[in-house]
Structures are given as structure tokens and as C-alpha cells.
Amino acid sequence: MQKERFRLIQALPGWIWSFLLLAPFMLPIPTLAQATLGKPIWKGNSAGYQVQWTTADLVALPPAGGKPLFSARAMALKDFAEVDPQGKSGCEQSRELSMLSLVGTIVSYQQADDLSCPGTAHPAAQTRYQTLNLARPAQPPLLTDLFSEASVLKSLLAEPTIRAALRDLKPAKLPSTTRQLVALLTQWSGACDYSFSKDLLSRFAFHHLEGGNVAMRIGLSHGCEAMRGKLYPLGILLPIPKAMRLPLMKAQSRQAGFLMKDQRRIAQKKVTIIAVTPK
């Protein structure tokens, strides 16, 4: 049987032999973006979800495995395509990501977008916090989903930047709900450094624990074009609800996730960069 196979192989035409020898070198060579997934920055599990952060992407996988629940790279490319569907405008687009915290199923990251198009006076830029609930990726979580309405409202009203804005607005009476407060703050435009957006309560990260409280950071984007791309963080303290105690303790010890206070030590100045340049 072996001699029979050897005779068949010997009988192969010369052009087939040439193809077999050259085939490995005829395969398409991947681009740099295709050949690497980026350098690893952080990888861990929280509430059963696996999160992988590299210089090329931020990905979350479900507890049962399978397809990613979230890919920052896929989302960026989708956003880029909406700006330039045909890829013919000559615009250069880039997004820089930095993971801030992971507590339970809540992952927060900083996102800085830049857009430069031919014929425009200057590039467009915006930096903001993005917050994602891995259990419900399509619906950004609100602070009031995790903490009581009363505690969030009290802490926001006590925050110095918000207090200053309310003094300028001079409302007849103070807002009695967070929804009223946010609606009122969006009417304020008294500074160039920052502005209040209507999705203010969904742009947060967990910074550190302080007694029975957790220190939160809320990211405000720029208030005028002269300060485009700048980020202005607010800091508030919120009492830790019973349901958040264990996830926060695990994140503080970096047993599952991490807090913003450890972000610089974890990242070591590495960030995720996603860019599209004109063809």
C-alpha cells in the first residue's frame, strides 16, 4: 500500500509540485492591524464576566463564553463609519481608550475622540467617561440604578461645581429629583472648561472606598471649542448599598476588577488606540 502511494506521488505533474512548494509563500500577508491584537494591559474576571484590555481593544466575554458582549474596537469602527460611510471624505478619525474601573458588572472607561477633515478650521475633539453594565450592554447604567435616588441627589447638590452652577441659574427652588437637577444643569453654560450633559448620571467611575462610602468620579466634557478635548472630573461620596459591598471590596483588593485609584499603576501609561486614516 505504501509503495502504491509513493508511485502516485511520483506521478504528480511538475506544476503541482511547484504549487505545493510555493503555496505557503503565496498566502496574503496580514497587515500590522490584523497580525496583532495589541499589547496586554489588564485581564481579569468580575461577576463571572471576563474582561480583556489591550492596546488594540477592550473586550468583555460572557460567563458561558462565546462571542464578546462588547468590543470597544468594533464600536469605534461603527462610529467612524457613521461619520464617513463611504470612506471617501478624507477625514482622519481616532479614539483613545483607558479603562478606569470594574466593579461587579459595571465597567467604566475614558474615551477621547478626535476628528480631522479637509477644509475644516480645526479638528473636533471630545473626551468623556463611558459606563457599561455587562449584564445589559445595550442600556447604560445610571448612578440611581446602583445607589438610592436620595443619596445621589444629596451628594450632587453638595458638590462645589454644581453648587456654583445653581447659584448662577438662580432657580426658584432646588430640584427635588436627580432628573430635575440634570435638566436644570443642562441649561447652564457659564464656563469654557466644562458643560453638563443630559446623560450626566451615566458617565461615572468608582475611585476609592472611604469608610462606609465610595468616592465616585463623574466626567464632564468641555464647555466651548477653545477647550475641546478636555475633561473635567467631579468627585462625590455615596454611601455603599448592601448589594454593592462585596463587589466593591473585591475591586478594592483587585480580587475581581479594580478601582480608579489603581488605574495608573495597572495601565503603566498604556492606552487603547483605534484609528482610521484616509485611503
C-alpha positions as CSV (number, residue, x, y, z in Angstrom):
1,M,0.0,0.0,0.0
2,Q,2.8,2.4,0.9
3,K,4.6,1.7,-2.4
4,E,1.4,2.4,-4.3
5,R,1.0,5.8,-2.6
6,F,4.7,6.6,-3.4
7,R,4.1,5.8,-7.1
8,L,1.0,8.1,-7.1
9,I,3.0,10.9,-5.6
10,Q,5.8,10.5,-8.1
11,A,3.3,10.7,-10.9
12,L,2.1,14.2,-9.9
13,P,2.7,16.7,-12.7
14,G,5.5,19.2,-12.3
15,W,3.2,22.2,-12.0
16,I,1.5,20.7,-8.9
17,W,4.9,20.1,-7.3
18,S,5.7,23.8,-7.9
19,F,2.4,24.9,-6.4
20,L,2.8,22.8,-3.3
21,L,6.3,24.2,-2.7
22,L,5.4,27.8,-3.3
23,A,1.9,27.8,-1.7
24,P,3.0,28.8,1.8
25,F,4.7,31.9,0.3
26,M,1.7,32.8,-1.9
27,L,-0.7,33.4,1.1
28,P,-1.7,37.0,1.6
29,I,0.5,38.8,4.2
30,P,-1.7,40.2,7.0
31,T,-1.4,43.9,7.8
32,L,0.0,45.1,11.1
33,A,-3.5,45.6,12.5
34,Q,-4.5,42.1,11.5
35,A,-1.3,40.5,12.8
36,T,-1.5,41.7,16.3
37,L,-4.2,42.1,19.0
38,G,-2.1,44.7,20.8
39,K,-0.1,44.6,23.9
40,P,-1.9,43.3,27.0
41,I,-2.7,45.9,29.7
42,W,-5.1,44.1,32.1
43,K,-7.1,40.9,32.2
44,G,-9.5,39.7,34.8
45,N,-12.9,38.3,35.9
46,S,-15.7,40.1,37.7
47,A,-19.1,38.7,38.5
48,G,-18.4,35.8,36.1
49,Y,-17.5,38.1,33.1
50,Q,-14.0,38.1,31.6
51,V,-12.6,41.5,30.6
52,Q,-9.5,41.9,28.4
53,W,-7.9,45.3,27.9
54,T,-5.1,45.6,25.4
55,T,-3.6,48.5,23.4
56,A,-5.9,47.4,20.5
57,D,-9.2,46.7,22.2
58,L,-11.3,46.5,25.3
59,V,-13.4,43.3,25.2
60,A,-15.9,41.7,27.6
61,L,-16.8,38.0,27.3
62,P,-20.0,36.4,28.9
63,P,-19.8,33.9,31.8
64,A,-20.6,31.0,29.5
65,G,-18.0,32.0,26.9
66,G,-18.7,32.5,23.2
67,K,-18.9,35.8,21.3
68,P,-17.8,39.0,23.0
69,L,-20.6,41.0,24.7
70,F,-18.7,44.2,24.0
71,S,-15.8,45.3,21.9
72,A,-14.6,48.9,22.1
73,R,-12.8,48.5,18.7
74,A,-15.9,47.2,17.0
75,M,-17.9,50.1,18.5
76,A,-15.3,52.7,17.4
77,L,-15.2,51.4,13.8
78,K,-19.0,51.5,13.7
79,D,-19.0,55.1,14.9
80,F,-16.3,56.0,12.4
81,A,-18.4,54.5,9.6
82,E,-21.4,56.7,10.6
83,V,-19.2,59.8,10.2
84,D,-17.8,58.7,6.9
85,P,-19.9,55.9,5.4
86,Q,-18.1,55.7,2.1
87,G,-14.6,56.3,3.5
88,K,-14.0,59.0,0.8
89,S,-14.2,62.2,2.8
90,G,-10.5,62.2,3.6
91,C,-11.3,62.5,7.4
92,E,-8.8,61.1,9.9
93,Q,-10.6,59.6,13.0
94,S,-9.0,58.3,16.2
95,R,-10.2,57.1,19.5
96,E,-8.1,56.6,22.7
97,L,-9.5,54.5,25.5
98,S,-8.4,54.0,29.0
99,M,-10.2,51.6,31.4
100,L,-11.0,53.3,34.7
101,S,-12.7,50.8,36.9
102,L,-14.5,47.4,37.0
103,V,-16.9,46.7,39.9
104,G,-19.3,43.7,39.6
105,T,-20.8,44.0,36.1
106,I,-20.1,47.8,35.8
107,V,-17.1,48.7,33.7
108,S,-16.1,52.4,33.2
109,Y,-13.6,53.8,30.7
110,Q,-12.4,57.2,29.5
111,Q,-12.9,57.8,25.7
112,A,-11.1,60.6,23.8
113,D,-12.3,61.1,20.2
114,D,-10.5,63.2,17.5
115,L,-11.8,64.0,14.0
116,S,-9.9,66.0,11.4
117,C,-11.4,66.6,8.0
118,P,-10.1,68.5,4.9
119,G,-11.4,72.1,4.8
120,T,-12.3,72.4,8.5
121,A,-10.7,75.2,10.5
122,H,-9.6,72.9,13.3
123,P,-10.1,69.2,14.4
124,A,-13.1,68.2,16.5
125,A,-12.3,66.5,19.9
126,Q,-14.3,65.3,22.9
127,T,-13.3,63.4,26.0
128,R,-15.8,61.7,28.2
129,Y,-16.5,58.8,30.6
130,Q,-18.4,55.8,29.3
131,T,-20.0,53.3,31.6
132,L,-21.3,49.9,30.7
133,N,-23.3,47.2,32.5
134,L,-22.1,43.9,31.2
135,A,-25.4,42.3,32.3
136,R,-27.3,44.7,30.0
137,P,-24.7,46.1,27.5
138,A,-27.4,48.0,25.4
139,Q,-28.5,50.1,28.3
140,P,-26.0,52.4,30.0
141,P,-26.4,52.3,33.8
142,L,-27.3,55.4,35.8
143,L,-25.9,56.2,39.3
144,T,-29.5,55.9,40.5
145,D,-29.6,52.3,39.3
146,L,-26.9,51.5,41.8
147,F,-27.4,54.0,44.6
148,S,-30.6,55.5,46.2
149,E,-32.1,58.5,44.5
150,A,-32.0,60.5,47.7
151,S,-28.3,59.8,48.3
152,V,-27.3,60.7,44.7
153,L,-29.3,63.9,44.8
154,K,-27.9,65.0,48.2
155,S,-24.3,64.3,47.0
156,L,-24.7,66.2,43.7
157,L,-26.3,69.2,45.4
158,A,-23.3,69.4,47.8
159,E,-20.7,69.2,45.0
160,P,-19.0,72.6,44.7
161,T,-19.1,72.9,40.9
162,I,-22.8,72.0,40.8
163,R,-23.5,74.4,43.7
164,A,-21.8,77.2,41.7
165,A,-23.8,76.5,38.6
166,L,-27.1,76.5,40.6
167,R,-26.1,79.9,42.1
168,D,-25.8,81.2,38.5
169,L,-29.0,79.7,37.4
170,K,-31.0,81.0,40.5
171,P,-33.8,78.5,40.4
172,A,-37.0,79.4,42.3
173,K,-36.4,76.3,44.4
174,L,-33.8,73.5,44.4
175,P,-34.6,70.4,42.3
176,S,-36.3,67.6,44.3
177,T,-35.1,64.8,42.0
178,T,-31.9,63.9,40.1
179,R,-33.9,64.2,36.8
180,Q,-34.9,67.7,37.6
181,L,-31.4,68.6,38.6
182,V,-29.8,67.3,35.4
183,A,-32.4,69.0,33.3
184,L,-31.6,72.3,35.1
185,L,-27.9,71.9,34.8
186,T,-28.0,71.4,31.0
187,Q,-29.4,75.0,30.7
188,W,-26.2,76.3,32.3
189,S,-23.3,77.5,30.0
190,G,-21.2,79.6,32.3
191,A,-17.8,78.1,31.8
192,C,-15.5,77.1,29.0
193,D,-13.8,74.3,30.9
194,Y,-16.9,72.0,31.3
195,S,-20.5,71.5,30.5
196,F,-23.4,69.4,31.9
197,S,-24.8,66.8,29.5
198,K,-28.3,65.2,29.8
199,D,-26.6,61.8,30.3
200,L,-24.6,63.1,33.2
201,L,-25.7,60.3,35.5
202,S,-24.3,57.6,33.2
203,R,-20.8,58.9,33.0
204,F,-19.1,57.8,36.2
205,A,-16.3,55.6,37.6
206,F,-15.6,54.1,41.0
207,H,-12.5,55.8,42.5
208,H,-11.8,54.5,46.1
209,L,-13.5,53.5,49.3
210,E,-13.7,55.9,52.2
211,G,-15.2,54.4,55.4
212,G,-18.8,53.3,54.5
213,N,-18.7,55.4,51.4
214,V,-17.4,55.1,47.9
215,A,-15.8,58.0,46.1
216,M,-17.2,58.4,42.6
217,R,-15.9,60.4,39.7
218,I,-18.2,61.9,37.1
219,G,-16.6,63.1,33.8
220,L,-17.7,66.4,32.3
221,S,-16.8,67.2,28.7
222,H,-15.6,70.7,27.6
223,G,-17.8,73.7,27.6
224,C,-16.5,75.6,24.5
225,E,-14.4,74.9,21.4
226,A,-11.4,76.6,22.9
227,M,-11.2,73.8,25.4
228,R,-12.2,70.9,23.1
229,G,-11.0,67.5,24.1
230,K,-10.6,68.5,27.8
231,L,-12.2,66.5,30.6
232,Y,-13.3,67.9,34.0
233,P,-14.0,65.3,36.7
234,L,-16.4,65.9,39.6
235,G,-16.0,64.0,42.8
236,I,-18.8,62.9,45.1
237,L,-19.1,60.5,48.0
238,L,-22.0,58.0,48.2
239,P,-23.0,55.6,51.0
240,I,-22.4,52.0,49.9
241,P,-25.6,50.0,49.4
242,K,-25.6,46.5,50.8
243,A,-25.7,45.0,47.2
244,M,-22.5,46.9,46.3
245,R,-20.4,46.0,49.3
246,L,-19.0,42.7,48.1
247,P,-18.2,43.8,44.5
248,L,-16.6,47.0,45.8
249,M,-14.4,45.1,48.4
250,K,-13.3,42.6,45.7
251,A,-12.5,45.5,43.3
252,Q,-10.6,47.3,46.1
253,S,-8.4,44.3,46.7
254,R,-8.2,43.6,42.9
255,Q,-9.5,40.1,43.5
256,A,-12.2,40.9,40.9
257,G,-11.9,44.1,38.9
258,F,-10.2,47.2,40.2
259,L,-10.9,50.8,41.3
260,M,-9.8,54.0,39.6
261,K,-7.2,54.7,42.4
262,D,-5.1,51.8,41.0
263,Q,-5.6,52.6,37.3
264,R,-2.3,54.3,36.7
265,R,-0.4,51.5,38.4
266,I,-2.2,49.0,36.2
267,A,-2.0,50.8,32.9
268,Q,1.6,51.9,33.2
269,K,0.9,54.7,30.7
270,K,-0.5,52.3,28.1
271,V,-3.8,53.1,26.3
272,T,-6.0,51.6,23.6
273,I,-5.7,53.5,20.3
274,I,-8.1,52.9,17.4
275,A,-7.6,55.0,14.2
276,V,-8.8,55.3,10.7
277,T,-6.9,57.2,8.1
278,P,-7.9,58.2,4.5
279,K,-7.4,55.6,1.9
